[in-house]
Amino acid sequence: MNDTSKHAPPQPTGPLRGVRVVEFAGLGPVSFTAMLLADMGARVVRIERPGAMEMERGATMRGRERLALDLRSTEGLATARELLRHADVAIEGFRPGVMERLGLGPAELVALRPALVFGRMTGWGQEGPRSRQAGHDIDYLAVAGGLHPIGPAEGPIVPLNLVGDYGGGALYLAVGVLAALHEAMRSGRGQVVDAAICDGCVSLLSLIHGLRAASRWRDERQSNTLDGAAPYYRSYRCADGLHLAVGAIEPQFHAEFCTRLGLDLKAFAQSDRARWPEQARALEQLFAGEPRRHWEALFEGSDACVAPVHSLAESTRDPHLVARGTFVELEGELQPAPAPRFSHSPAVPRPAMPVMADAQWLADWARPADLGS
């Protein structure tokens, strides 16, 4: 581990500069939320179990000062409390009751820091019949109704852990924490943010629930516009085994799509649901006749809403993403750049840095933030 007398903490920039966050290492979504806050300029200290300092690496670990503390020891607990005494936000991803058993539950933290925002990430939430059960992304997404509609008619497919852990979890935790922080700046009172992945997944389905309530959504896989049933909103395999994504929903974009392919607009009418299977089979046969690069050239610069289905490696070389600087190199590793982008106070990715909780480091943590100009 490095001595802070030789290694000063990273100097954050971004719209959250001056905000102090204590992250208790846990669920993956908590790490992702901490990365987002750090990218946006918050000073984030990640508390990890001794011996776990090198177990995680990569983009989701960047931007933090990493501190090994045994929270079951008197010394480790005292250090954690000292950090929280000067923090604006704390985030954790343990099962309900764990922080309370450590003596770091909401009641104890309010006594330490009345304005502290306490973000709690779980799969099932802090209460409810499943709250103390184990689970993972796929389970939360399944119960929320988000897994059922995704995939072919034969059965659901797993959308990585993008929808549950990160969409319904990490992003909702980040939004909740920032909203509570804004309120705390006004009232001087912190609060608990209960970010349950199952809740977030249900929230993400708001549009689909609305369509279903209006009788515009069939509760069956691959029978709706957005779930792969529509021939103009799905992916197609090309002659080289690569795929194209077609998203020509609006009539003008669908017309452009058909025109580029030389298709009869009447034969491929969007409104003729009975012919969707026939239309899809025709497009499957058509796209299978040429390699993907042929179709990319055909649709280049058009509003037909057709794009290549890139692998992860291909995405890092996409001309549009390269031009936008959507990937950055940090410590020799190509990583996704911070998002979103800010015109006045840009987010800048910073490497993680192990630290020691010595007197000098703790004094620096407790010192009022220099917000600069």
Contacts in CASP RR format, 6 or more apart in sequence:
PFRMAT RR
TARGET T0000
AUTHOR 0000-0000-0000
METHOD contacts of the structure
MODEL  1
MNDTSKHAPPQPTGPLRGVRVVEFAGLGPVSFTAMLLADMGARVVRIERP
GAMEMERGATMRGRERLALDLRSTEGLATARELLRHADVAIEGFRPGVME
RLGLGPAELVALRPALVFGRMTGWGQEGPRSRQAGHDIDYLAVAGGLHPI
GPAEGPIVPLNLVGDYGGGALYLAVGVLAALHEAMRSGRGQVVDAAICDG
CVSLLSLIHGLRAASRWRDERQSNTLDGAAPYYRSYRCADGLHLAVGAIE
PQFHAEFCTRLGLDLKAFAQSDRARWPEQARALEQLFAGEPRRHWEALFE
GSDACVAPVHSLAESTRDPHLVARGTFVELEGELQPAPAPRFSHSPAVPR
PAMPVMADAQWLADWARPADLGS
1 53 0 8 1.000
1 68 0 8 1.000
1 354 0 8 1.000
1 355 0 8 1.000
1 356 0 8 1.000
2 353 0 8 1.000
2 354 0 8 1.000
2 355 0 8 1.000
2 356 0 8 1.000
3 356 0 8 1.000
3 358 0 8 1.000
4 355 0 8 1.000
4 356 0 8 1.000
4 358 0 8 1.000
4 360 0 8 1.000
4 361 0 8 1.000
4 364 0 8 1.000
5 358 0 8 1.000
5 360 0 8 1.000
7 353 0 8 1.000
7 355 0 8 1.000
9 43 0 8 1.000
9 65 0 8 1.000
9 353 0 8 1.000
9 355 0 8 1.000
9 361 0 8 1.000
9 364 0 8 1.000
10 43 0 8 1.000
10 63 0 8 1.000
10 65 0 8 1.000
10 350 0 8 1.000
10 351 0 8 1.000
10 353 0 8 1.000
12 18 0 8 1.000
12 38 0 8 1.000
12 41 0 8 1.000
12 42 0 8 1.000
12 43 0 8 1.000
12 348 0 8 1.000
12 350 0 8 1.000
13 41 0 8 1.000
13 345 0 8 1.000
13 346 0 8 1.000
13 347 0 8 1.000
13 348 0 8 1.000
14 40 0 8 1.000
14 41 0 8 1.000
14 342 0 8 1.000
14 345 0 8 1.000
14 346 0 8 1.000
14 347 0 8 1.000
14 348 0 8 1.000
15 40 0 8 1.000
15 41 0 8 1.000
15 342 0 8 1.000
15 344 0 8 1.000
15 345 0 8 1.000
15 347 0 8 1.000
16 37 0 8 1.000
16 40 0 8 1.000
16 41 0 8 1.000
16 42 0 8 1.000
17 41 0 8 1.000
17 42 0 8 1.000
17 345 0 8 1.000
17 369 0 8 1.000
17 371 0 8 1.000
17 372 0 8 1.000
18 41 0 8 1.000
18 42 0 8 1.000
18 43 0 8 1.000
18 369 0 8 1.000
18 371 0 8 1.000
19 37 0 8 1.000
19 41 0 8 1.000
19 42 0 8 1.000
19 43 0 8 1.000
19 88 0 8 1.000
19 89 0 8 1.000
19 181 0 8 1.000
19 369 0 8 1.000
20 42 0 8 1.000
20 43 0 8 1.000
20 45 0 8 1.000
20 86 0 8 1.000
20 87 0 8 1.000
20 88 0 8 1.000
20 89 0 8 1.000
20 365 0 8 1.000
20 369 0 8 1.000
21 34 0 8 1.000
21 37 0 8 1.000
21 38 0 8 1.000
21 42 0 8 1.000
21 43 0 8 1.000
21 44 0 8 1.000
21 45 0 8 1.000
21 87 0 8 1.000
21 88 0 8 1.000
21 89 0 8 1.000
21 90 0 8 1.000
21 91 0 8 1.000
22 44 0 8 1.000
22 45 0 8 1.000
22 47 0 8 1.000
22 80 0 8 1.000
22 83 0 8 1.000
22 84 0 8 1.000
22 87 0 8 1.000
22 89 0 8 1.000
22 90 0 8 1.000
22 91 0 8 1.000
23 30 0 8 1.000
23 31 0 8 1.000
23 34 0 8 1.000
23 44 0 8 1.000
23 45 0 8 1.000
23 46 0 8 1.000
23 47 0 8 1.000
23 64 0 8 1.000
23 90 0 8 1.000
23 91 0 8 1.000
23 92 0 8 1.000
24 30 0 8 1.000
24 47 0 8 1.000
24 90 0 8 1.000
24 91 0 8 1.000
24 92 0 8 1.000
24 93 0 8 1.000
24 94 0 8 1.000
24 99 0 8 1.000
25 31 0 8 1.000
25 46 0 8 1.000
25 47 0 8 1.000
25 48 0 8 1.000
25 49 0 8 1.000
25 52 0 8 1.000
25 56 0 8 1.000
26 92 0 8 1.000
26 93 0 8 1.000
26 94 0 8 1.000
27 93 0 8 1.000
27 121 0 8 1.000
27 122 0 8 1.000
27 123 0 8 1.000
27 165 0 8 1.000
28 60 0 8 1.000
28 165 0 8 1.000
28 170 0 8 1.000
29 93 0 8 1.000
29 121 0 8 1.000
29 165 0 8 1.000
29 166 0 8 1.000
29 169 0 8 1.000
29 170 0 8 1.000
29 173 0 8 1.000
29 197 0 8 1.000
30 91 0 8 1.000
30 92 0 8 1.000
30 93 0 8 1.000
30 121 0 8 1.000
30 170 0 8 1.000
30 173 0 8 1.000
31 56 0 8 1.000
31 60 0 8 1.000
31 61 0 8 1.000
32 60 0 8 1.000
32 165 0 8 1.000
32 166 0 8 1.000
32 170 0 8 1.000
33 91 0 8 1.000
33 121 0 8 1.000
33 170 0 8 1.000
33 171 0 8 1.000
33 173 0 8 1.000
33 174 0 8 1.000
33 177 0 8 1.000
34 44 0 8 1.000
34 46 0 8 1.000
34 64 0 8 1.000
34 91 0 8 1.000
35 59 0 8 1.000
35 60 0 8 1.000
35 61 0 8 1.000
35 62 0 8 1.000
35 63 0 8 1.000
35 64 0 8 1.000
36 170 0 8 1.000
36 171 0 8 1.000
36 174 0 8 1.000
36 338 0 8 1.000
37 44 0 8 1.000
37 89 0 8 1.000
37 174 0 8 1.000
37 177 0 8 1.000
38 44 0 8 1.000
38 62 0 8 1.000
38 63 0 8 1.000
38 64 0 8 1.000
38 350 0 8 1.000
39 62 0 8 1.000
39 63 0 8 1.000
39 338 0 8 1.000
39 347 0 8 1.000
39 348 0 8 1.000
39 349 0 8 1.000
40 338 0 8 1.000
40 342 0 8 1.000
40 347 0 8 1.000
41 347 0 8 1.000
41 348 0 8 1.000
42 89 0 8 1.000
43 65 0 8 1.000
43 369 0 8 1.000
44 63 0 8 1.000
44 64 0 8 1.000
44 65 0 8 1.000
45 64 0 8 1.000
45 65 0 8 1.000
45 66 0 8 1.000
45 67 0 8 1.000
45 83 0 8 1.000
45 355 0 8 1.000
45 365 0 8 1.000
46 61 0 8 1.000
46 64 0 8 1.000
46 65 0 8 1.000
46 66 0 8 1.000
46 67 0 8 1.000
46 352 0 8 1.000
47 67 0 8 1.000
47 68 0 8 1.000
47 69 0 8 1.000
47 71 0 8 1.000
47 80 0 8 1.000
47 83 0 8 1.000
48 66 0 8 1.000
48 67 0 8 1.000
48 68 0 8 1.000
48 69 0 8 1.000
49 68 0 8 1.000
49 69 0 8 1.000
49 70 0 8 1.000
50 68 0 8 1.000
50 69 0 8 1.000
50 70 0 8 1.000
51 68 0 8 1.000
52 68 0 8 1.000
53 66 0 8 1.000
53 68 0 8 1.000
53 354 0 8 1.000
58 333 0 8 1.000
58 335 0 8 1.000
59 330 0 8 1.000
59 333 0 8 1.000
59 335 0 8 1.000
59 336 0 8 1.000
59 349 0 8 1.000
61 352 0 8 1.000
62 330 0 8 1.000
62 335 0 8 1.000
62 349 0 8 1.000
62 350 0 8 1.000
62 351 0 8 1.000
62 352 0 8 1.000
63 349 0 8 1.000
63 350 0 8 1.000
63 351 0 8 1.000
63 352 0 8 1.000
63 353 0 8 1.000
64 352 0 8 1.000
64 353 0 8 1.000
65 352 0 8 1.000
65 353 0 8 1.000
65 354 0 8 1.000
65 355 0 8 1.000
66 352 0 8 1.000
66 353 0 8 1.000
66 354 0 8 1.000
66 355 0 8 1.000
67 79 0 8 1.000
67 354 0 8 1.000
67 355 0 8 1.000
67 356 0 8 1.000
67 357 0 8 1.000
68 354 0 8 1.000
69 76 0 8 1.000
69 79 0 8 1.000
69 80 0 8 1.000
69 357 0 8 1.000
70 76 0 8 1.000
71 77 0 8 1.000
71 80 0 8 1.000
71 102 0 8 1.000
71 104 0 8 1.000
72 102 0 8 1.000
77 102 0 8 1.000
77 103 0 8 1.000
77 104 0 8 1.000
79 357 0 8 1.000
79 362 0 8 1.000
80 104 0 8 1.000
81 104 0 8 1.000
81 112 0 8 1.000
82 362 0 8 1.000
82 366 0 8 1.000
83 362 0 8 1.000
83 365 0 8 1.000
84 90 0 8 1.000
84 104 0 8 1.000
84 109 0 8 1.000
84 112 0 8 1.000
84 113 0 8 1.000
84 116 0 8 1.000
85 112 0 8 1.000
85 113 0 8 1.000
85 366 0 8 1.000
86 113 0 8 1.000
86 365 0 8 1.000
86 366 0 8 1.000
87 113 0 8 1.000
87 116 0 8 1.000
88 115 0 8 1.000
88 116 0 8 1.000
88 117 0 8 1.000
88 181 0 8 1.000
88 184 0 8 1.000
89 116 0 8 1.000
89 117 0 8 1.000
89 118 0 8 1.000
89 119 0 8 1.000
89 177 0 8 1.000
89 181 0 8 1.000
90 109 0 8 1.000
90 116 0 8 1.000
90 117 0 8 1.000
90 118 0 8 1.000
90 119 0 8 1.000
91 118 0 8 1.000
91 119 0 8 1.000
91 120 0 8 1.000
91 121 0 8 1.000
91 173 0 8 1.000
91 177 0 8 1.000
92 98 0 8 1.000
92 99 0 8 1.000
92 118 0 8 1.000
92 119 0 8 1.000
92 120 0 8 1.000
92 121 0 8 1.000
93 120 0 8 1.000
93 121 0 8 1.000
93 122 0 8 1.000
94 122 0 8 1.000
95 122 0 8 1.000
95 132 0 8 1.000
96 122 0 8 1.000
96 125 0 8 1.000
96 126 0 8 1.000
96 127 0 8 1.000
96 131 0 8 1.000
96 132 0 8 1.000
97 105 0 8 1.000
99 105 0 8 1.000
99 120 0 8 1.000
100 107 0 8 1.000
105 118 0 8 1.000
106 118 0 8 1.000
106 192 0 8 1.000
109 116 0 8 1.000
109 118 0 8 1.000
110 116 0 8 1.000
110 190 0 8 1.000
114 188 0 8 1.000
114 189 0 8 1.000
114 190 0 8 1.000
115 184 0 8 1.000
115 188 0 8 1.000
115 189 0 8 1.000
115 190 0 8 1.000
116 184 0 8 1.000
116 190 0 8 1.000
117 177 0 8 1.000
117 180 0 8 1.000
117 181 0 8 1.000
117 184 0 8 1.000
117 190 0 8 1.000
117 191 0 8 1.000
117 193 0 8 1.000
118 190 0 8 1.000
118 191 0 8 1.000
118 192 0 8 1.000
118 193 0 8 1.000
119 173 0 8 1.000
119 176 0 8 1.000
119 177 0 8 1.000
119 180 0 8 1.000
119 192 0 8 1.000
119 193 0 8 1.000
119 194 0 8 1.000
119 195 0 8 1.000
120 126 0 8 1.000
120 192 0 8 1.000
120 193 0 8 1.000
120 194 0 8 1.000
120 195 0 8 1.000
121 169 0 8 1.000
121 170 0 8 1.000
121 173 0 8 1.000
121 195 0 8 1.000
121 197 0 8 1.000
122 131 0 8 1.000
122 194 0 8 1.000
122 195 0 8 1.000
122 196 0 8 1.000
122 197 0 8 1.000
123 135 0 8 1.000
123 140 0 8 1.000
123 169 0 8 1.000
123 196 0 8 1.000
123 197 0 8 1.000
123 198 0 8 1.000
124 130 0 8 1.000
124 131 0 8 1.000
124 132 0 8 1.000
124 133 0 8 1.000
124 135 0 8 1.000
124 140 0 8 1.000
124 196 0 8 1.000
124 197 0 8 1.000
124 198 0 8 1.000
125 131 0 8 1.000
125 194 0 8 1.000
125 196 0 8 1.000
125 198 0 8 1.000
125 199 0 8 1.000
126 194 0 8 1.000
126 196 0 8 1.000
130 143 0 8 1.000
130 198 0 8 1.000
136 161 0 8 1.000
137 161 0 8 1.000
137 163 0 8 1.000
137 164 0 8 1.000
137 165 0 8 1.000
137 197 0 8 1.000
138 147 0 8 1.000
138 158 0 8 1.000
138 161 0 8 1.000
140 164 0 8 1.000
140 196 0 8 1.000
140 197 0 8 1.000
140 198 0 8 1.000
140 201 0 8 1.000
141 147 0 8 1.000
141 159 0 8 1.000
141 163 0 8 1.000
141 164 0 8 1.000
141 197 0 8 1.000
141 201 0 8 1.000
142 148 0 8 1.000
142 156 0 8 1.000
143 198 0 8 1.000
144 198 0 8 1.000
144 200 0 8 1.000
144 201 0 8 1.000
144 202 0 8 1.000
144 205 0 8 1.000
145 201 0 8 1.000
145 202 0 8 1.000
145 205 0 8 1.000
146 163 0 8 1.000
146 201 0 8 1.000
146 204 0 8 1.000
146 205 0 8 1.000
147 156 0 8 1.000
147 158 0 8 1.000
148 156 0 8 1.000
148 219 0 8 1.000
148 221 0 8 1.000
149 156 0 8 1.000
149 208 0 8 1.000
149 219 0 8 1.000
149 221 0 8 1.000
149 224 0 8 1.000
149 227 0 8 1.000
150 156 0 8 1.000
150 157 0 8 1.000
150 159 0 8 1.000
150 163 0 8 1.000
150 221 0 8 1.000
150 227 0 8 1.000
151 157 0 8 1.000
151 221 0 8 1.000
151 222 0 8 1.000
151 227 0 8 1.000
151 228 0 8 1.000
152 221 0 8 1.000
152 222 0 8 1.000
153 220 0 8 1.000
153 221 0 8 1.000
153 222 0 8 1.000
153 223 0 8 1.000
155 221 0 8 1.000
156 221 0 8 1.000
163 201 0 8 1.000
163 204 0 8 1.000
164 197 0 8 1.000
164 200 0 8 1.000
164 201 0 8 1.000
165 197 0 8 1.000
167 200 0 8 1.000
167 204 0 8 1.000
168 197 0 8 1.000
168 199 0 8 1.000
168 200 0 8 1.000
168 201 0 8 1.000
168 203 0 8 1.000
168 204 0 8 1.000
169 195 0 8 1.000
169 196 0 8 1.000
169 197 0 8 1.000
169 200 0 8 1.000
172 195 0 8 1.000
172 199 0 8 1.000
172 200 0 8 1.000
172 203 0 8 1.000
173 193 0 8 1.000
173 195 0 8 1.000
176 193 0 8 1.000
176 195 0 8 1.000
177 193 0 8 1.000
180 190 0 8 1.000
180 191 0 8 1.000
180 193 0 8 1.000
183 189 0 8 1.000
183 190 0 8 1.000
183 191 0 8 1.000
184 190 0 8 1.000
184 191 0 8 1.000
208 217 0 8 1.000
208 226 0 8 1.000
210 216 0 8 1.000
210 217 0 8 1.000
211 217 0 8 1.000
211 224 0 8 1.000
212 219 0 8 1.000
217 224 0 8 1.000
218 224 0 8 1.000
221 227 0 8 1.000
222 228 0 8 1.000
222 229 0 8 1.000
223 229 0 8 1.000
224 230 0 8 1.000
225 233 0 8 1.000
225 249 0 8 1.000
226 233 0 8 1.000
228 234 0 8 1.000
229 276 0 8 1.000
230 249 0 8 1.000
230 270 0 8 1.000
230 276 0 8 1.000
231 246 0 8 1.000
231 268 0 8 1.000
231 276 0 8 1.000
231 279 0 8 1.000
231 280 0 8 1.000
231 283 0 8 1.000
232 246 0 8 1.000
232 247 0 8 1.000
232 248 0 8 1.000
232 249 0 8 1.000
232 254 0 8 1.000
232 257 0 8 1.000
232 268 0 8 1.000
232 270 0 8 1.000
233 246 0 8 1.000
233 247 0 8 1.000
233 248 0 8 1.000
233 249 0 8 1.000
234 245 0 8 1.000
234 246 0 8 1.000
234 280 0 8 1.000
235 243 0 8 1.000
235 244 0 8 1.000
235 245 0 8 1.000
235 246 0 8 1.000
235 309 0 8 1.000
236 243 0 8 1.000
236 244 0 8 1.000
236 246 0 8 1.000
236 283 0 8 1.000
236 284 0 8 1.000
236 287 0 8 1.000
236 288 0 8 1.000
237 243 0 8 1.000
237 284 0 8 1.000
237 287 0 8 1.000
237 288 0 8 1.000
238 244 0 8 1.000
238 287 0 8 1.000
238 288 0 8 1.000
238 289 0 8 1.000
238 290 0 8 1.000
238 291 0 8 1.000
238 292 0 8 1.000
238 294 0 8 1.000
238 295 0 8 1.000
239 288 0 8 1.000
239 289 0 8 1.000
239 290 0 8 1.000
239 291 0 8 1.000
240 291 0 8 1.000
240 292 0 8 1.000
240 293 0 8 1.000
241 292 0 8 1.000
242 291 0 8 1.000
242 292 0 8 1.000
242 308 0 8 1.000
242 309 0 8 1.000
243 292 0 8 1.000
243 308 0 8 1.000
243 309 0 8 1.000
244 287 0 8 1.000
244 292 0 8 1.000
244 295 0 8 1.000
244 296 0 8 1.000
244 306 0 8 1.000
244 307 0 8 1.000
244 308 0 8 1.000
244 309 0 8 1.000
245 306 0 8 1.000
245 307 0 8 1.000
245 308 0 8 1.000
245 309 0 8 1.000
246 257 0 8 1.000
246 283 0 8 1.000
246 304 0 8 1.000
246 305 0 8 1.000
246 306 0 8 1.000
247 253 0 8 1.000
247 305 0 8 1.000
247 306 0 8 1.000
248 254 0 8 1.000
248 256 0 8 1.000
248 257 0 8 1.000
248 304 0 8 1.000
248 305 0 8 1.000
248 306 0 8 1.000
249 305 0 8 1.000
251 270 0 8 1.000
252 303 0 8 1.000
253 303 0 8 1.000
253 304 0 8 1.000
253 305 0 8 1.000
254 268 0 8 1.000
254 270 0 8 1.000
255 265 0 8 1.000
256 302 0 8 1.000
256 303 0 8 1.000
256 304 0 8 1.000
257 263 0 8 1.000
257 304 0 8 1.000
257 305 0 8 1.000
257 306 0 8 1.000
258 264 0 8 1.000
258 265 0 8 1.000
258 268 0 8 1.000
260 298 0 8 1.000
260 299 0 8 1.000
260 302 0 8 1.000
260 304 0 8 1.000
261 286 0 8 1.000
261 298 0 8 1.000
267 275 0 8 1.000
267 279 0 8 1.000
268 279 0 8 1.000
268 282 0 8 1.000
269 275 0 8 1.000
287 295 0 8 1.000
292 308 0 8 1.000
295 306 0 8 1.000
296 308 0 8 1.000
299 306 0 8 1.000
308 314 0 8 1.000
310 318 0 8 1.000
315 321 0 8 1.000
316 322 0 8 1.000
316 327 0 8 1.000
316 334 0 8 1.000
321 327 0 8 1.000
325 337 0 8 1.000
326 336 0 8 1.000
326 337 0 8 1.000
327 334 0 8 1.000
327 335 0 8 1.000
327 336 0 8 1.000
327 337 0 8 1.000
328 334 0 8 1.000
328 335 0 8 1.000
328 336 0 8 1.000
328 337 0 8 1.000
328 349 0 8 1.000
329 335 0 8 1.000
330 349 0 8 1.000
330 350 0 8 1.000
330 351 0 8 1.000
331 351 0 8 1.000
335 349 0 8 1.000
337 349 0 8 1.000
338 347 0 8 1.000
338 348 0 8 1.000
338 349 0 8 1.000
339 347 0 8 1.000
341 347 0 8 1.000
355 361 0 8 1.000
END
